[in-house]
């Protein structure tokens, strides 16, 4: 985060997790004890919290449908592994590994399912690994889990009943003013929320605005015209004002706009698109839009490729959890740190090695700092006062978990040592050493083992993915130059977008120059896709220019005495940039 003068702004803590703990855990504990769950109410509390994480993220209508479909799976994950572990620990481990594999695959259904997979995995791991303070029978575990899921559903209704479609409007508004608008997420959310006509019109117009704005910015970057920064700022300001109207449940009057000639190329298209957004907000036609089943199928059912990054991530996550489950199976029954080890491993494992390292670093830093702090506390603070110290550390940790994770994990070490020493009467030094060993083991599994032992499902080498991204983008754009844009063209564009998303180094260790070149290639390919779409939807002459640019991607165009101008020059320049950066990357990357 930065300020306007370029100085960095310190990250600030947030009470969100504290509020979540208070709103979810406390009622679940009380109701769990009231209905006879006993000490298993602790399991029910965390089942409620992680289930609510899975249920939140979309409009109320869609989230309740998701809750109805997901609740049996959450109950299975919360109950079966824990009860099965009392009979056969290997069988319980096998079930958990299967659940985690499914949870890691869920994001393939769309961005909305990222938190669904996270919640499902956390429910299974925490319910299995949580050590209870007192005895609890099988039926108490079942009652606690059911109580947790029911409370999560009730809380989701209470959080959304006042404005059921708030999430849909927010995601469509983000298309107007967010730095990186998630068009696919907004479209899928609109589909799931009843397909109201005015929101669909607003989404389509917002997409056209971003396309026109991005095209104008590409013109500026290409230096083809003396673009007016003031006009672009005015467009962004108006888009932000309309986005706020979209987000509001009861919007006020639309901002007044002074008519004027557009000085920036594509400025008039952007302004017209914002006019359409404003009309949609004003008229608010709530009738439903009928979509062909074929279109919905192509949009909502993504394909699963065995060697995709997400599938490999699912295999690696399942393997990593298998290792830590086997390791923790040698710990004494009821060890309070089993859940910590499982959750740490699950939290560290990410789709790429770089992201995994980013997740592991604050945990290791927090472990070192927290161990030093815990030693001081053990030596200075009397044992009867440890619960107060641990509770204070918990508040600090939850407050800083989102903004300063290293600080948060530092105090989580104190929380673990303090509560286990005071409530479970464990030796503080032994607890600290075991915590350190398990955390380092989880980090080792996440950062090293998971990426070294799943070679068979590794994605294509990066050089192959670079070529695939270029060819699929060109194929999607070329399909738009043919008569009759249909569902297959939409599918091609989504495949091209997915190929561009997979331009992420996996096992390849790139230096700074290569990473910068990869960023340039990705940006040029994205600009070509955006401007190419504009050309394909424009005049016949623009379509011909697009075809010429696509041909130049394969074979460089011969030198011409006449310098191309306008859109033709921009498309040709972007095609040349894609081709040259691809060649430079392929020259430096290994073959496999």
KESEDO-128842 format. One line per 10 residues: their letters; for each residue x, y, z of C-alpha. Coordinates in steps of 0.02 Angstrom, whole numbers, padded with zeros to 5 digits. Layout:
<marvexs>
A> X:Y:Z; ...;
</marvexs>
This chain:
<marvexs>
XXXXXXXXXX> 00000:00000:00000; 00065:00172:-00040; 00013:00349:-00021; 00004:00479:-00156; 00175:00545:-00117; 00254:00376:-00139; 00289:00337:00044; 00229:00172:00110; 00086:00166:00232; 00107:00048:00379;
XXXXXXXXXX> -00011:-00100:00375; -00151:-00085:00503; -00228:-00222:00605; -00411:-00268:00592; -00537:-00331:00721; -00623:-00439:00589; -00557:-00606:00655; -00593:-00554:00835; -00772:-00513:00788; -00785:-00678:00694;
XXXXXXXXXX> -00724:-00773:00847; -00846:-00683:00961; -00998:-00697:00846; -00970:-00878:00795; -00878:-00970:00933; -00965:-00904:01088; -01145:-00945:01033; -01092:-01115:00968; -01005:-01160:01132; -01157:-01109:01233;
XXXXXXXXXX> -01285:-01195:01122; -01173:-01349:01107; -01164:-01371:01295; -01351:-01338:01307; -01395:-01478:01184; -01277:-01603:01264; -01120:-01593:01157; -01011:-01570:01312; -00826:-01542:01280; -00853:-01579:01094;
XXXXXXXXXX> -00934:-01407:01084; -00759:-01341:01048; -00760:-01443:00888; -00933:-01376:00847; -00873:-01197:00870; -00733:-01213:00745; -00844:-01312:00626; -00964:-01164:00631; -00825:-01038:00597; -00746:-01131:00451;
XXXXXXXXXX> -00918:-01176:00379; -00964:-00992:00383; -00804:-00954:00287; -00863:-01078:00155; -01039:-01006:00150; -00987:-00823:00133; -00934:-00741:-00028; -01085:-00727:-00141; -01266:-00667:-00141; -01379:-00742:-00009;
XXXXXXXXXX> -01483:-00844:-00132; -01330:-00929:-00207; -01242:-00951:-00040; -01393:-01040:00035; -01402:-01157:-00114; -01217:-01190:-00089; -01244:-01220:00097; -01381:-01346:00061; -01266:-01442:-00057; -01109:-01425:00048;
XXXXXXXXXX> -01177:-01458:00223; -01181:-01649:00207; -00999:-01646:00149; -00949:-01531:00293; -01037:-01646:00418; -00950:-01796:00342; -00782:-01708:00355; -00814:-01656:00536; -00882:-01822:00600; -00818:-01972:00503;
XXXXXXXXXX> -00627:-01949:00514; -00633:-01913:00701; -00743:-02060:00744; -00655:-02175:00620; -00488:-02128:00699; -00541:-02211:00861; -00563:-02375:00767; -00431:-02367:00630; -00311:-02222:00616; -00249:-02274:00440;
XXXXXXXXXX> -00428:-02274:00376; -00458:-02103:00453; -00299:-02036:00372; -00355:-02104:00203; -00524:-02017:00219; -00443:-01851:00268; -00322:-01858:00122; -00469:-01887:00003; -00566:-01741:00079; -00416:-01625:00065;
XXXXXXXXXX> -00389:-01678:-00117; -00570:-01634:-00157; -00555:-01469:-00063; -00401:-01421:-00163; -00491:-01460:-00327; -00646:-01355:-00288; -00569:-01190:-00351; -00577:-01265:-00526; -00763:-01228:-00520; -00727:-01043:-00507;
XXXXXXXXXX> -00656:-00909:-00391; -00807:-00923:-00276; -00753:-01098:-00227; -00582:-01046:-00161; -00655:-01010:00011; -00766:-01164:-00004; -00613:-01275:-00023; -00526:-01182:00118; -00673:-01205:00236; -00696:-01389:00193;
XXXXXXXXXX> -00513:-01430:00220; -00505:-01336:00385; -00662:-01421:00451; -00591:-01594:00415; -00419:-01559:00488; -00474:-01464:00642; -00614:-01585:00688; -00493:-01732:00672; -00344:-01656:00760; -00426:-01552:00898;
XXXXXXXXXX> -00384:-01621:01071; -00532:-01604:01190; -00509:-01557:01372; -00637:-01685:01433; -00709:-01849:01368; -00837:-01845:01228; -00940:-01988:01156; -00976:-02016:00972; -01150:-01941:00982; -01081:-01786:01065;
XXXXXXXXXX> -00963:-01762:00917; -01110:-01782:00797; -01217:-01658:00896; -01074:-01533:00903; -01042:-01543:00715; -01227:-01526:00671; -01242:-01379:00790; -01092:-01295:00708; -01159:-01312:00531; -01335:-01255:00581;
XXXXXXXXXX> -01267:-01100:00668; -01160:-01061:00516; -01314:-01066:00405; -01414:-00958:00527; -01273:-00830:00536; -01261:-00826:00346; -01447:-00787:00336; -01434:-00651:00468; -01284:-00572:00381; -01371:-00566:00212;
XXXXXXXXXX> -01557:-00549:00243; -01551:-00359:00244; -01474:-00348:00070; -01473:-00519:-00016; -01396:-00459:-00180; -01261:-00348:-00105; -01119:-00463:-00159; -01181:-00464:-00340; -01189:-00275:-00350; -01017:-00259:-00269;
XXXXXXXXXX> -00935:-00378:-00392; -01013:-00289:-00541; -00963:-00120:-00467; -00785:-00186:-00450; -00781:-00207:-00639; -00799:-00018:-00650; -00668:00040:-00526; -00561:-00103:-00461; -00378:-00110:-00514; -00396:-00290:-00572;
XXXXXXXXXX> -00580:-00322:-00610; -00636:-00503:-00599; -00754:-00511:-00748; -00779:-00699:-00738; -00820:-00692:-00553; -00944:-00551:-00581; -01028:-00643:-00724; -01040:-00808:-00628; -01109:-00716:-00476; -01241:-00630:-00583;
XXXXXXXXXX> -01291:-00799:-00657; -01309:-00873:-00484; -01412:-00728:-00416; -01564:-00739:-00528; -01496:-00649:-00683; -01584:-00482:-00652; -01590:-00384:-00814; -01529:-00217:-00748; -01377:-00297:-00667; -01339:-00393:-00826;
XXXXXXXXXX> -01349:-00232:-00929; -01238:-00144:-00802; -01111:-00287:-00807; -01106:-00288:-00997; -01086:-00100:-01006; -00954:-00101:-00868; -00857:-00232:-00966; -00865:-00123:-01123; -00805:00026:-01021; -00655:-00070:-00954;
XXXXXXXXXX> -00616:-00132:-01129; -00623:00045:-01199; -00524:00117:-01052; -00392:-00018:-01067; -00382:00014:-01254; -00359:00201:-01223; -00220:00163:-01098; -00138:00047:-01224; -00142:00188:-01351; -00056:00300:-01224;
XXXXXXXXXX> 00077:00169:-01188; 00107:00147:-01374; 00132:00337:-01388; 00020:00347:-01539; -00076:00502:-01487; -00062:00650:-01371; -00186:00577:-01249; -00275:00687:-01125; -00238:00629:-00948; -00378:00741:-00886;
XXXXXXXXXX> -00506:00648:-00991; -00448:00479:-00928; -00455:00542:-00749; -00630:00609:-00780; -00685:00439:-00849; -00614:00348:-00698; -00695:00472:-00578; -00865:00451:-00659; -00844:00261:-00660; -00805:00264:-00474;
XXXXXXXXXX> -00959:00371:-00439; -01069:00251:-00537; -00988:00103:-00448; -01038:00179:-00280; -01216:00198:-00344; -01214:00015:-00395; -01153:-00039:-00224; -01287:00061:-00133; -01448:-00029:-00091; -01545:00132:-00120;
XXXXXXXXXX> -01440:00239:-00237; -01450:00428:-00245; -01456:00533:-00403; -01327:00499:-00539; -01183:00625:-00555; -01202:00763:-00683; -01089:00746:-00835; -01038:00887:-00951; -01047:00835:-01133; -00891:00862:-01236;
XXXXXXXXXX> -00791:00791:-01380; -00677:00646:-01337; -00493:00690:-01356; -00433:00515:-01316; -00454:00373:-01439; -00587:00253:-01370; -00642:00392:-01249; -00813:00408:-01332; -00839:00219:-01320; -00796:00223:-01134;
XXXXXXXXXX> -00913:00369:-01103; -01055:00284:-01197; -01031:00126:-01093; -01042:00228:-00933; -01202:00307:-00999; -01274:00132:-01018; -01223:00089:-00839; -01310:00246:-00777; -01470:00205:-00873; -01471:00029:-00801;
XXXXXXXXXX> -01452:00097:-00623; -01591:00224:-00651; -01717:00106:-00733; -01680:-00050:-00627; -01772:-00177:-00734; -01785:-00326:-00615; -01851:-00451:-00743; -01749:-00609:-00769; -01640:-00638:-00922; -01663:-00806:-01007;
XXXXXXXXXX> -01498:-00887:-01058; -01476:-01035:-01175; -01427:-01193:-01081; -01280:-01214:-01198; -01208:-01046:-01145; -01228:-01083:-00960; -01145:-01252:-00983; -00995:-01179:-01072; -00974:-01043:-00940; -01006:-01139:-00780;
XXXXXXXXXX> -00922:-01306:-00816; -00735:-01281:-00834; -00631:-01423:-00899; -00507:-01514:-00788; -00337:-01554:-00861; -00230:-01683:-00773; -00072:-01578:-00790; -00148:-01412:-00742; -00071:-01315:-00598; -00229:-01336:-00492;
XXXXXXXXXX> -00235:-01525:-00511; -00052:-01539:-00467; -00084:-01426:-00317; -00223:-01543:-00260; -00108:-01695:-00274; 00033:-01604:-00184; -00085:-01545:-00045; -00152:-01721:-00019; 00025:-01791:-00015; 00086:-01658:00106;
XXXXXXXXXX> -00059:-01690:00224; -00028:-01877:00211; 00151:-01850:00270; 00105:-01739:00417; -00038:-01855:00466; 00080:-02003:00470; 00209:-01904:00570; 00082:-01844:00698; 00009:-02019:00715; 00163:-02062:00819;
XXXXXXXXXX> 00121:-01927:00946; 00026:-01976:01103; -00163:-01984:01089; -00243:-01817:01127; -00086:-01716:01090; -00147:-01534:01079; -00024:-01486:00941; -00086:-01610:00810; -00217:-01487:00746; -00086:-01349:00740;
XXXXXXXXXX> 00029:-01455:00633; -00110:-01505:00513; -00177:-01328:00493; -00001:-01258:00468; 00037:-01381:00329; -00130:-01348:00245; -00105:-01161:00257; 00071:-01161:00186; 00039:-01269:00033; -00002:-01158:-00116;
XXXXXXXXXX> -00014:-01181:-00304; 00163:-01118:-00341; 00329:-01134:-00251; 00346:-00945:-00236; 00174:-00926:-00156; 00211:-01071:-00039; 00373:-00988:00014; 00279:-00825:00046; 00157:-00919:00160; 00296:-01013:00251;
XXXXXXXXXX> 00410:-00864:00284; 00302:-00772:00414; 00271:-00935:00506; 00457:-00971:00521; 00496:-00791:00570; 00354:-00794:00695; 00416:-00959:00764; 00590:-00891:00799; 00528:-00729:00875; 00386:-00815:00967;
XXXXXXXXXX> 00502:-00946:01041; 00615:-00810:01111; 00465:-00716:01181; 00390:-00875:01254; 00554:-00916:01344; 00555:-00743:01424; 00373:-00762:01476; 00403:-00935:01551; 00548:-00867:01653; 00464:-00706:01710;
XXXXXXXXXX> 00275:-00735:01721; 00207:-00844:01863; 00110:-00997:01804; -00060:-00938:01873; -00048:-00783:01761; -00011:-00876:01599; -00195:-00886:01544; -00209:-00696:01550; -00047:-00678:01451; -00107:-00808:01323;
XXXXXXXXXX> -00276:-00722:01304; -00191:-00554:01276; -00074:-00635:01148; -00226:-00711:01060; -00307:-00540:01041; -00146:-00466:00971; -00123:-00614:00852; -00300:-00608:00783; -00293:-00419:00765; -00135:-00428:00657;
XXXXXXXXXX> -00162:-00594:00565; -00215:-00515:00400; -00096:-00366:00396; 00060:-00422:00491; 00064:-00612:00489; 00242:-00627:00559; 00190:-00529:00714; 00030:-00630:00727; 00122:-00797:00721; 00245:-00732:00850;
XXXXXXXXXX> 00104:-00712:00975; 00021:-00875:00921; 00173:-00965:00992; 00138:-00880:01158; -00047:-00928:01143; -00004:-01111:01114; 00122:-01122:01256; 00016:-01021:01378; -00150:-01109:01355; -00077:-01285:01347;
XXXXXXXXXX> 00028:-01255:01501; -00115:-01182:01603; -00264:-01282:01541; -00184:-01450:01498; -00044:-01443:01625; 00091:-01483:01498; 00274:-01440:01521; 00303:-01268:01439; 00476:-01309:01374; 00418:-01474:01299;
XXXXXXXXXX> 00268:-01387:01220; 00379:-01252:01144; 00503:-01378:01073; 00364:-01487:01001; 00280:-01333:00924; 00444:-01281:00843; 00479:-01454:00773; 00304:-01476:00702; 00301:-01301:00625; 00470:-01326:00542;
XXXXXXXXXX> 00414:-01497:00480; 00257:-01421:00405; 00361:-01285:00320; 00482:-01415:00253; 00340:-01520:00182; 00259:-01370:00102; 00412:-01287:00027; 00521:-01434:-00021; 00442:-01607:-00014; 00279:-01566:-00102;
XXXXXXXXXX> 00369:-01492:-00252; 00499:-01629:-00265; 00395:-01787:-00260; 00251:-01752:-00379; 00346:-01739:-00543; 00225:-01845:-00642; 00086:-01717:-00628; 00192:-01563:-00650; 00121:-01438:-00774; 00199:-01416:-00943;
XXXXXXXXXX> 00367:-01329:-00939; 00350:-01140:-00935; 00415:-01124:-01113; 00273:-01235:-01174; 00145:-01135:-01074; 00211:-00974:-01151; 00184:-01043:-01326; 00012:-01110:-01276; -00041:-00941:-01207; 00007:-00854:-01368;
XXXXXXXXXX> -00075:-00983:-01482; -00238:-00996:-01383; -00253:-00806:-01375; -00224:-00793:-01562; -00350:-00934:-01595; -00483:-00847:-01490; -00457:-00680:-01578; -00454:-00761:-01749; -00620:-00847:-01710; -00697:-00675:-01681;
XXXXXXXXXX> -00648:-00622:-01857; -00755:-00760:-01929; -00942:-00738:-01954; -01058:-00789:-01812; -00984:-00763:-01638; -01058:-00908:-01541; -01032:-01010:-01385; -00873:-01093:-01453; -00792:-00922:-01468; -00831:-00888:-01285;
XXXXXXXXXX> -00754:-01055:-01237; -00597:-01012:-01337; -00581:-00847:-01244; -00596:-00933:-01076; -00464:-01060:-01127; -00351:-00918:-01180; -00379:-00828:-01015; -00340:-00988:-00920; -00181:-01013:-01022; -00125:-00836:-00977;
XXXXXXXXXX> -00162:-00869:-00793; -00046:-01020:-00799; 00100:-00910:-00850; 00167:-00935:-00673; 00338:-01012:-00639; 00317:-01181:-00554; 00481:-01273:-00530; 00574:-01147:-00641; 00683:-01028:-00542; 00687:-00868:-00645;
XXXXXXXXXX> 00804:-00723:-00615; 00741:-00544:-00605; 00770:-00511:-00791; 00671:-00665:-00840; 00529:-00621:-00722; 00523:-00444:-00795; 00522:-00515:-00971; 00382:-00635:-00924; 00282:-00488:-00854; 00307:-00393:-01017;
XXXXXXXXXX> 00251:-00543:-01118; 00097:-00565:-01010; 00052:-00380:-01021; 00077:-00374:-01210; -00029:-00530:-01232; -00166:-00457:-01122; -00163:-00291:-01217; -00170:-00382:-01382; -00320:-00482:-01321; -00412:-00326:-01264;
XXXXXXXXXX> -00374:-00220:-01417; -00402:-00367:-01532; -00575:-00393:-01458; -00611:-00208:-01487; -00555:-00224:-01668; -00656:-00383:-01697; -00813:-00298:-01636; -00780:-00141:-01738; -00776:-00095:-01921; -00727:-00214:-02060;
XXXXXXXXXX> -00564:-00120:-02085; -00520:-00149:-01902; -00555:-00334:-01924; -00433:-00340:-02070; -00301:-00252:-01964; -00326:-00380:-01828; -00304:-00522:-01953; -00142:-00443:-02013; -00079:-00426:-01834; -00121:-00608:-01798;
XXXXXXXXXX> -00030:-00661:-01955; 00120:-00560:-01895; 00122:-00663:-01734; 00174:-00813:-01837; 00280:-00729:-01972; 00349:-00553:-01954; 00274:-00434:-02080; 00393:-00372:-02217; 00458:-00195:-02201; 00346:-00065:-02282;
XXXXXXXXXX> 00385:00112:-02334; 00218:00170:-02265; 00210:00177:-02075; 00046:00110:-02007; -00056:00228:-01900; -00191:00220:-01768; -00261:00051:-01717; -00165:-00039:-01855; 00000:00023:-01785; -00046:-00021:-01606;
XXXXXXXXXX> -00100:-00198:-01652; 00056:-00223:-01756; 00165:-00157:-01615; 00084:-00270:-01487; 00101:-00421:-01601; 00284:-00380:-01624; 00308:-00360:-01436; 00225:-00527:-01401; 00333:-00612:-01532; 00498:-00534:-01476;
XXXXXXXXXX> 00472:-00560:-01289; 00419:-00740:-01322; 00577:-00768:-01422; 00686:-00693:-01286; 00604:-00801:-01152; 00617:-00961:-01254; 00801:-00925:-01286; 00840:-00922:-01100; 00721:-01051:-01028; 00769:-01236:-01015;
XX> 00684:-01362:-01128; 00608:-01455:-00981;
</marvexs>
